[in-house]
Amino acid sequence: MSVTTALAIYFILWWLTLFVVLPWGVRSQHEAGDISPGTEPGAPALPRIAAKLVWTTVVASIVFALLYVVYVYRLVTFEDLDRLFGF
């Protein structure tokens, strides 16, 4: 796998992971009881974006490392997938 391909795959995994991590620990302003004037009550009270970006990087790196090991050591081949899905 070339470096460019690895970076592209990591970038896609990072974005997918971001959308998984974003709702972690979110409390709305309504739930927190502190609604700022002019905002939607369902908006996050404390979004903690920096922490979510760190968690996204950690989770995406672990997933990428697992997928890379599977690719390099050929732990799952196309023939295995063919048998699994019955094509």
Helices and strands as residue ranges (DSSP letters): H 3-21, H 29-32, H 49-72, H 78-85
